[in-house]
Amino acid sequence: MGLPDGLMAAFVLSPHRVIKTHAALGHNTNSFGLRLGVTYSPLSKSVSPYGAFELGHYFSADTPDWMRETAKDAGLKDKTLVRVGYTFINGHLGVRFGSDKVGVYFQGGVSFIAANALVIKPKPNFTPPVDLYRDTSVNLWIASGRVGAEFSF
């Protein structure tokens, strides 16, 4: 669970004891998404440094009312978010606690997010009133992090 990943569940393949690859499916309270990544944990001890590189995508979906209200509270008074989706790339470092079979990790770093949103800008003063629809793209770098648990069978 983290930002911008949302809540994910992953299938993990370990081609080497220090390298793991994964494919994940998840949800971010707005839409479903997926993530592919590789992690590196160089020590097989109970505490190990941890590195991760990942690529993910959340599909464009209609935004719930609470998200629209949050956008308005953030200063988008005359705009309403209708649909939002985004692609992200994570580069994280952290620490992993546990054994080869069960572990917990904490990681942080940076993420690049390329988001697309459909925005409505109402024009109530027009006769008749009209709504203008506009696709908006935003690219940004943010600090990001994640906490997770691993269970191997």
Order of alpha helices (4+ residues) and beta strands (2+ residues): beta-beta-beta-beta-beta-alpha-beta-beta-beta
